[in-house]
Amino acid sequence: VQLQASGGGLVQVGGSLRLSCAASGLTGGRIVMGWFRQAPGKEREFVSVITWPGGSTLYGDSVKGRFTLSANSAKNTVYLQMNNLKPEDTAVYYCYVRTPWGALWGQGTLVTVSS
């Protein structure tokens, strides 16, 4: 399994960004896929995950109401729509996938929110 993340960048406070993460090599079963983030000097933090089949989502408290995670399970791709971004959202965002056979982290994509 490989993960390819994209969509990070620089945005102003209150702006929006969309991150994408595509997984290749998935072979079925229950999949949990989503994002964590790590800001400088801080521990890695849960952002959001989605499960398929089923489509249920979970969000970290700091992003509820601002971020939306969706998935195209046929393409094994998840999309994190981030709205109303704040300076504290600045971090490296890591894609994550858990399959029946193990878990994998992506390479990370930097999101910088400037005030």
Secondary structure, 3 states (H helix, E strand, C coil): CEEEEECCEEEECCCCEEEEEEEECCCCCCEEEEEEEECCCCCCEEEEEEEECCCCEEECCCCCCCEEEEEECCCCEEEEEECCCCHHHCEEEEEEEEECCEEEECCCEEEEEEC
